[in-house]
Amino acid sequence: MSAQAGPLHSPMLERLGLRSVINASSWLTSLGGSLMAPEVLAAMQDVSRHFVDMAALNRVAGERLAEATGAQAGMVTAGASAALVLQAAACLTGEEYAASVLPDTRPERCEIVIQKAHRNRYDGAWRLGGARLVEIGTARATADWELRGAIGTRTAAVAYVEAPFLGQPLPFERIVEIAHRHQVPVIVDAAAEVPPVGNLRRHIAAGADLVAYSGGKGIGGPQTSGILCGRRDLIEAAWVHGLNYDSPHAGVGRPMKASKESIVGLLVALDLFLARNHAADVQRWRAMAAHVVAALQGVPAVSAWVEEEGRQGPQAIIQLAPPHDGGAVAAALLRGDPPIAIGAGGLRGELFAVMVTLRNGEERIVADRLREVLSRSGSR
């Protein structure tokens, strides 16, 4: 979440020969996710000084996550991709024997059906859990009959990816209806879809059986934390694969376990997130984006406006015409002092300045640097 601007120079990063980056590009893993609040860091430091029964801590954390998401049960994982691996493993099987042999799967139940429009670079996590992905539809359309025809005796789950850059050709509610009619669970990747806060409950309320969220993006927890929530039996199956500390097997989910610091940090961050004035956040982001847009008015071959629909909060959208080159502009911003990471590509090939990861006051630095770089590139 946005916070008050701190020093742009980090003694620790400087010792390593690195520089602090102004992040106008969202909660990207490549930029370290989000920034943690002092309360989160204090809780992590506190628990780091103690030993604890990890099974008991995980159970308590799961209850808190279930309450926050409206699910029957929950668990903390080592990031959202870890939650996807455990989704697959849980749906394939939750039995102790199978947990010892995954990702080698029994052929009669190892397929996850996914719309072609939802294929992305992160869906390999489901395959890592032992599943084989079965594509249906095209990049733009999926019909009911394609989903019905793909579900068979080997189907372990139907996957759905919630992301602003992906199309949604077959509505989620329709997917749930068809899958459940065939007694097949629906698993959801909603890693970066919080905020809005309502998304924490939306998919479970609409019938999802397992949902994965990142804990280190909009929620503001540790970067290596994730949330898996859903049906109690499937969460218990995921537990068998990764967090059953008494099991003689180190299952496929063993690398997905979260540390005590990550678990406690995520819980505190989630409490803070749920208590936030989210309307005030949006209003502040809107004003910050408007400042960036106003600074670019009058720059030749540049159009800029504020956009919110389908975005992670209000963003400054920057459409460039020749002689400007978006990639060159983004590279120039990142080379500057301080370095600025800005979104590039987007829904229409534009630059986009994301406000949710800017600290108060940093929008002015972004606006000034953008105008400087664009004025220079437009004068060639």
C-alpha positions, -999 to 999 in steps of 0.1 A, spaced: 0 0 0 11 36 -5 29 51 25 47 84 34 77 89 13 109 79 30 145 85 21 154 76 -15 188 63 -5 192 30 15 225 25 33 220 -13 30 214 -11 -8 243 13 -13 266 -12 6 256 -37 -21 261 -13 -49 224 -9 -56 199 20 -57 164 24 -43 138 25 -70 106 46 -72 80 20 -81 53 33 -104 48 -2 -119 27 -20 -92 34 -48 -67 58 -67 -90 79 -95 -76 108 -82 -97 107 -50 -76 103 -67 -43 65 -68 -40 51 -43 -15 64 -22 14 56 -36 49 42 -14 77 62 -9 109 36 -30 128 43 -59 104 80 -57 108 77 -55 146 55 -86 147 80 -105 125 109 -94 147 91 -105 178 82 -140 167 118 -144 152 130 -145 188 109 -175 198 103 -211 190 67 -221 184 47 -252 175 44 -246 138 15 -269 133 -5 -250 159 6 -216 144 -5 -227 110 -39 -239 123 -45 -206 140 -35 -187 109 -58 -208 88 -87 -199 110 -80 -162 107 -77 -165 69 -109 -184 67 -127 -157 86 -113 -130 64 -121 -148 31 -154 -164 40 -139 -198 33 -142 -230 53 -105 -231 59 -72 -215 49 -34 -217 51 -4 -195 46 20 -205 18 54 -193 6 38 -170 -20 9 -172 -44 27 -196 -68 32 -220 -39 -6 -218 -33 -11 -228 -69 11 -259 -66 -8 -269 -35 -41 -263 -53 -31 -289 -79 -17 -314 -54 -48 -311 -33 -72 -317 -62 -52 -346 -76 -51 -364 -43 -48 -358 -6 -38 -393 3 -6 -399 23 7 -424 -2 1 -402 -32 17 -373 -13 49 -392 -12 50 -398 -50 37 -366 -66 44 -351 -91 42 -386 -106 5 -389 -110 -20 -416 -116 -33 -411 -151 -70 -414 -142 -71 -381 -124 -44 -356 -133 -59 -330 -156 -67 -294 -150 -90 -277 -176 -81 -241 -184 -93 -216 -210 -67 -208 -236 -74 -171 -228 -62 -177 -193 -28 -193 -201 0 -173 -186 36 -176 -175 25 -185 -139 3 -215 -147 34 -238 -147 28 -239 -109 -1 -262 -114 20 -285 -136 47 -285 -109 20 -299 -85 16 -329 -108 -12 -317 -132 -15 -317 -169 -32 -286 -183 -60 -292 -209 -67 -261 -230 -102 -252 -242 -115 -224 -264 -95 -198 -283 -76 -167 -271 -109 -147 -273 -138 -172 -269 -148 -203 -250 -182 -220 -253 -201 -240 -227 -198 -272 -247 -161 -269 -248 -159 -270 -210 -184 -297 -207 -166 -318 -233 -132 -314 -217 -144 -327 -183 -139 -364 -179 -128 -391 -155 -92 -377 -155 -103 -342 -146 -90 -331 -112 -101 -294 -114 -111 -265 -136 -88 -235 -133 -98 -198 -135 -73 -169 -136 -84 -135 -124 -62 -107 -139 -69 -74 -156 -47 -83 -186 -66 -115 -194 -99 -118 -211 -128 -136 -194 -146 -153 -223 -165 -178 -202 -179 -161 -170 -168 -174 -137 -203 -182 -125 -209 -203 -156 -177 -222 -150 -186 -230 -114 -221 -241 -125 -207 -265 -152 -178 -278 -131 -199 -285 -100 -226 -302 -121 -198 -327 -129 -186 -327 -93 -153 -311 -103 -137 -284 -81 -129 -249 -94 -95 -234 -85 -87 -197 -88 -55 -178 -92 -63 -143 -79 -27 -135 -68 -27 -98 -75 -64 -90 -73 -65 -75 -38 -74 -47 -35 -103 -41 -39 -109 -56 -5 -141 -72 -17 -121 -96 -39 -110 -115 -7 -145 -129 -5 -158 -126 -41 -147 -159 -56 -155 -181 -25 -189 -165 -23 -194 -173 -60 -186 -210 -55 -148 -213 -59 -134 -244 -41 -98 -231 -37 -85 -195 -42 -49 -183 -41 -38 -148 -32 -4 -131 -28 3 -119 7 31 -96 -5 13 -74 -29 -17 -52 -21 -22 -68 14 13 -55 24 27 -87 40 60 -104 34 69 -109 -2 73 -146 4 38 -151 18 6 -163 1 -30 -173 10 -47 -205 1 -83 -207 12 -114 -228 3 -131 -260 11 -120 -277 43 -113 -311 27 -91 -296 0 -72 -274 25 -66 -305 46 -54 -323 14 -30 -294 7 -18 -297 43 -9 -334 37 12 -324 7 32 -297 24 26 -288 60 19 -321 79 49 -319 101 44 -354 115 44 -370 81 73 -393 71 71 -378 36 85 -345 24 59 -340 -3 58 -318 -33 45 -290 -12 73 -291 13 92 -261 -4 59 -242 -1 60 -239 37 60 -205 52 83 -194 80 69 -183 114 79 -147 105 60 -148 72 29 -163 89 27 -137 116 37 -109 93 9 -118 69 -17 -120 97 -8 -85 110 -7 -71 74 -41 -86 67 -56 -70 99 -42 -36 89 -55 -41 53 -90 -49 65 -90 -19 88 -79 6 61 -101 33 47 -100 19 12 -122 48 -2 -96 72 10 -68 52 -6 -86 53 -40 -92 91 -36 -56 97 -29 -44 75 -58 -68 94 -81 -54 127 -71 -18 114 -76 -26 101 -110 -43 134 -120 -11 152 -110 9 131 -134 -16 136 -162 -17 174 -157 21 176 -159 20 160 -193 -5 183 -209 10 201 -239 38 177 -245 39 170 -282 27 136 -294 16 126 -259 -19 119 -247 -26 112 -210 -56 105 -189 -66 88 -156 -82 54 -159 -96 30 -133 -117 3 -149 -98 -29 -151 -67 -14 -134 -51 -18 -100 -64 14 -87 -65 48 -106 -35 50 -130 -21 76 -153 -23 62 -188 2 77 -213 -3 71 -250 27 80 -272 29 88 -309 61 90 -330 88 101 -324 84 88 -289 92 51 -281 77 37 -250 105 12 -243 131 39 -246 112 62 -223 108 35 -197 145 27 -200 155 63 -196 134 66 -164 150 35 -149 185 48 -157 179 81 -140 185 93 -104 165 81 -87 156 52 -109 118 51 -117 101 19 -128 70 26 -149 45 2 -164 49 -4 -201 28 -24 -227 -5 -25 -209 -38 -30 -225 -31 -9 -255 6 -7 -257 9 24 -236 29 35 -206 11 35 -173 21 50 -140 7 29 -111 -1 49 -80 -7 20 -55 30 15 -49 40 52 -48 47 69 -15 31 103 -10 51 129 -29 67 104 -53 41 112 -79 56 146 -83 90 131 -90 75 107 -115 56 136 -132 86 159 -135 109 131 -148 82 119 -173 78 154 -187 116 159 -189 122 126 -207 92 130 -231 101 166 -239 136 155 -247 126 125 -269 99 146 -287 125 172 -298 145 148 -319 
